[in-house]
Amino acid sequence: MPRKAATPSLADTDAAQGGVAAVDRALSLMAVFQPGDIALSLGDFAERTKLYKSTALRLLASLEHGGWVQRLDDGRYALGGEIARLNAIYAASFSLEKVVVPVLRELVAATGESAAYHVRQGDDRLCLYRVDSPHPVRDHIRAGDLLPLTRGSGGRILTAYDPVLGFADGPDKDLYQRIRADGYFTAVGDRLTEVAGISAPVFFASGTLAAAVTLTAPAHRFDTKHLDAVLRAAKRLSKVVG
């Protein structure tokens, strides 16, 4: 009978509901590769996933057979050719709009407010995608509009995580430090007196900032309970945009 681990593995603590445990564990092995990892030892896999080495070894054998990893002469494992093949297919079929807009629509459905996806463009921020609130009273920003980089919750996020602007000495230095510590920003009247916003960062797989997800509403409808929905949307997008 297999031993039961004293400490649950990462796959066991985040298992897919209705899924297959062995698949979750195999995927957890693939997920431990980080930027800069050329190859990993069996010990690295076991330590990062909290799986027994014997379990990790069996899973790696299946992953190697499928081309997901390759075993090097020194016994370590590197990513396999199947990763490159699927990456080429994904890159050819990827559409940022098809990824972002459905998440924004779900955010609007959950909150009743307007949702947008902002990216930096020079010294401004660009509203790349936008889904309007069903309420007749709302701010009327459109996709394609340029907005201030240092005003509004979306602009504050983009500035806070900028490696130069967000760390520069200035009157807002403490604010940007707090934003990075919190992982979000809420504000009422930061850009326009009557507009409130909640924003969270979206990251590339490399860990660098990709965009800001923003929920906006008239100040009188501002509700901090929507923060969780914004954070979930940002987390979902961070898994796919990079």
C-alpha positions as CSV (number, residue, x, y, z in Angstrom):
1,M,0.0,0.0,0.0
2,P,1.4,3.4,-0.9
3,R,2.6,5.6,1.9
4,K,0.5,8.6,2.8
5,A,2.6,11.8,2.9
6,A,2.8,13.5,6.2
7,T,2.6,16.8,4.4
8,P,0.1,17.2,1.5
9,S,1.8,17.8,-1.9
10,L,1.0,21.0,-3.8
11,A,-1.2,19.0,-6.1
12,D,-3.2,17.6,-3.2
13,T,-3.8,21.0,-1.7
14,D,-5.0,22.4,-5.0
15,A,-6.6,19.4,-6.6
16,A,-9.1,19.8,-9.5
17,Q,-12.6,19.1,-8.3
18,G,-13.7,15.9,-10.0
19,G,-10.3,15.4,-11.6
20,V,-7.6,12.7,-11.5
21,A,-5.0,12.9,-8.7
22,A,-2.2,11.4,-10.8
23,V,-2.8,14.0,-13.5
24,D,-2.8,16.8,-10.9
25,R,0.5,15.5,-9.6
26,A,2.1,15.2,-13.0
27,L,1.0,18.8,-13.9
28,S,2.4,20.0,-10.6
29,L,5.8,18.7,-11.7
30,M,5.6,20.7,-14.9
31,A,4.5,23.8,-13.0
32,V,7.6,24.0,-10.8
33,F,9.8,25.1,-13.8
34,Q,10.7,28.7,-13.2
35,P,12.4,31.4,-15.4
36,G,16.1,30.5,-15.4
37,D,15.6,26.8,-14.8
38,I,17.6,24.9,-17.5
39,A,17.1,21.6,-15.8
40,L,16.0,20.2,-12.5
41,S,17.1,17.2,-10.4
42,L,14.7,14.6,-8.9
43,G,15.4,16.2,-5.6
44,D,14.4,19.6,-6.9
45,F,11.0,18.2,-8.1
46,A,10.4,16.5,-4.8
47,E,11.2,19.6,-2.8
48,R,9.1,22.0,-4.8
49,T,6.1,19.7,-5.1
50,K,6.3,18.0,-1.7
51,L,6.0,14.6,-3.5
52,Y,8.0,11.6,-2.5
53,K,11.0,11.1,-4.8
54,S,9.6,7.6,-5.7
55,T,6.3,9.2,-6.8
56,A,8.0,12.0,-8.7
57,L,10.2,9.5,-10.5
58,R,7.3,7.5,-11.8
59,L,5.5,10.6,-12.9
60,L,8.6,11.9,-14.7
61,A,8.9,8.6,-16.5
62,S,5.4,9.1,-18.0
63,L,6.1,12.7,-18.8
64,E,9.4,11.7,-20.5
65,H,7.5,9.1,-22.5
66,G,5.1,11.7,-23.7
67,G,7.8,14.2,-24.6
68,W,6.9,16.7,-21.9
69,V,10.3,16.4,-20.3
70,Q,13.7,15.0,-21.4
71,R,16.2,13.3,-19.2
72,L,19.7,14.6,-19.6
73,D,23.0,12.7,-19.3
74,D,23.6,14.0,-15.8
75,G,20.2,12.7,-14.6
76,R,18.4,16.0,-14.4
77,Y,15.3,16.8,-16.4
78,A,14.7,19.6,-18.9
79,L,11.5,20.6,-20.7
80,G,10.8,18.3,-23.7
81,G,10.0,19.0,-27.3
82,E,6.2,18.6,-26.8
83,I,6.3,21.9,-25.0
84,A,7.7,23.7,-28.0
85,R,5.2,22.0,-30.4
86,L,2.2,23.1,-28.3
87,N,3.7,26.6,-27.8
88,A,3.9,27.1,-31.5
89,I,0.2,26.1,-31.9
90,Y,-0.8,28.3,-29.0
91,A,1.1,31.3,-30.3
92,A,-0.4,30.9,-33.8
93,S,-4.0,30.7,-32.4
94,F,-3.7,33.2,-29.4
95,S,-6.0,36.2,-29.4
96,L,-5.6,38.5,-26.4
97,E,-9.1,39.8,-27.0
98,K,-10.6,36.3,-26.9
99,V,-8.9,35.8,-23.5
100,V,-9.5,39.2,-21.9
101,V,-13.0,40.2,-22.9
102,P,-14.8,37.1,-21.5
103,V,-13.2,37.7,-18.1
104,L,-14.3,41.3,-18.2
105,R,-17.8,40.2,-19.1
106,E,-17.9,37.9,-16.1
107,L,-16.6,40.7,-13.9
108,V,-19.4,43.0,-15.1
109,A,-22.0,40.2,-14.6
110,A,-20.7,39.6,-11.0
111,T,-20.6,43.3,-10.0
112,G,-22.9,45.2,-12.2
113,E,-20.1,47.8,-12.9
114,S,-17.9,48.5,-15.9
115,A,-14.7,46.6,-16.3
116,A,-11.6,47.5,-18.4
117,Y,-8.1,46.2,-19.2
118,H,-5.4,48.9,-19.2
119,V,-1.9,48.8,-20.6
120,R,0.8,51.4,-20.5
121,Q,1.4,53.3,-23.7
122,G,4.3,55.8,-23.4
123,D,3.4,58.3,-20.8
124,D,-0.2,57.4,-20.8
125,R,-2.4,54.3,-20.2
126,L,-4.5,52.8,-23.0
127,C,-7.9,51.3,-22.4
128,L,-7.3,48.3,-24.5
129,Y,-10.6,46.5,-23.8
130,R,-13.8,47.6,-22.0
131,V,-17.1,46.1,-21.1
132,D,-19.8,48.6,-19.9
133,S,-22.0,48.3,-16.9
134,P,-25.7,47.7,-17.7
135,H,-26.5,50.8,-15.5
136,P,-27.4,53.9,-17.5
137,V,-25.3,56.0,-15.1
138,R,-21.7,55.1,-15.5
139,D,-18.4,56.5,-16.7
140,H,-18.1,56.5,-20.5
141,I,-14.6,55.5,-21.2
142,R,-14.2,53.5,-24.5
143,A,-11.7,51.0,-25.7
144,G,-8.9,53.0,-27.4
145,D,-9.1,56.0,-25.1
146,L,-5.9,57.3,-23.5
147,L,-6.0,58.1,-19.8
148,P,-3.5,59.5,-17.3
149,L,-0.8,57.1,-16.1
150,T,-0.6,58.7,-12.6
151,R,-4.3,59.2,-11.9
152,G,-7.1,56.7,-11.5
153,S,-6.8,53.3,-10.0
154,G,-5.7,51.6,-13.2
155,G,-3.0,54.2,-13.8
156,R,-1.8,53.9,-10.2
157,I,-1.3,50.1,-10.6
158,L,0.6,50.6,-13.9
159,T,2.8,53.2,-12.2
160,A,3.3,51.3,-8.9
161,Y,4.7,48.3,-10.7
162,D,6.9,50.2,-13.2
163,P,10.5,49.5,-12.3
164,V,11.4,53.2,-12.6
165,L,8.3,55.3,-11.9
166,G,7.0,53.1,-9.1
167,F,10.3,53.2,-7.1
168,A,11.3,56.8,-7.8
169,D,11.4,59.4,-4.9
170,G,8.4,61.6,-4.9
171,P,5.3,62.5,-3.1
172,D,3.5,59.3,-4.1
173,K,6.4,56.9,-3.2
174,D,4.7,55.6,-0.1
175,L,1.5,55.2,-2.0
176,Y,3.1,53.0,-4.6
177,Q,4.9,51.0,-2.0
178,R,1.6,50.3,-0.3
179,I,-0.1,49.3,-3.6
180,R,2.7,46.7,-4.3
181,A,2.3,45.4,-0.7
182,D,-1.5,45.1,-1.0
183,G,-1.6,43.9,-4.6
184,Y,-4.5,46.2,-5.5
185,F,-5.7,49.8,-5.3
186,T,-9.1,51.4,-4.6
187,A,-9.9,55.0,-5.0
188,V,-12.8,57.5,-5.1
189,G,-12.2,60.7,-7.1
190,D,-8.6,60.0,-8.0
191,R,-9.1,60.9,-11.6
192,L,-12.6,62.3,-11.7
193,T,-14.5,63.4,-8.5
194,E,-17.6,61.4,-9.2
195,V,-15.8,58.2,-10.4
196,A,-14.5,55.3,-8.2
197,G,-12.3,52.5,-9.2
198,I,-10.8,49.2,-8.0
199,S,-7.7,47.8,-9.9
200,A,-5.4,44.9,-9.7
201,P,-2.2,43.9,-11.6
202,V,-2.0,41.3,-14.3
203,F,1.4,39.7,-14.7
204,F,3.2,37.9,-17.5
205,A,4.6,34.5,-16.7
206,S,8.0,36.1,-16.2
207,G,6.6,38.1,-13.3
208,T,6.7,41.5,-15.1
209,L,3.5,43.6,-15.3
210,A,1.3,43.1,-18.2
211,A,-1.7,45.2,-17.5
212,A,-4.2,46.5,-14.9
213,V,-7.8,45.1,-14.6
214,T,-10.1,47.9,-13.4
215,L,-13.6,48.1,-12.2
216,T,-15.2,51.6,-12.3
217,A,-18.4,52.9,-10.9
218,P,-20.1,56.2,-10.0
219,A,-18.8,57.2,-6.5
220,H,-22.3,56.7,-5.0
221,R,-22.2,53.0,-6.1
222,F,-18.7,52.3,-4.9
223,D,-18.5,49.0,-3.0
224,T,-15.4,47.4,-1.6
225,K,-17.0,44.0,-1.6
226,H,-16.2,43.9,-5.4
227,L,-12.5,43.8,-4.6
228,D,-12.5,40.0,-4.5
229,A,-14.0,39.7,-7.9
230,V,-11.4,42.1,-9.3
231,L,-8.6,40.1,-7.7
232,R,-10.0,36.8,-9.1
233,A,-10.2,38.3,-12.6
234,A,-6.6,39.5,-12.4
235,K,-5.4,36.1,-11.2
236,R,-7.2,34.4,-14.0
237,L,-5.7,36.6,-16.6
238,S,-2.2,36.3,-15.2
239,K,-2.4,32.6,-16.0
240,V,-3.0,33.1,-19.7
241,V,-1.8,36.5,-21.0
242,G,1.8,35.6,-20.6
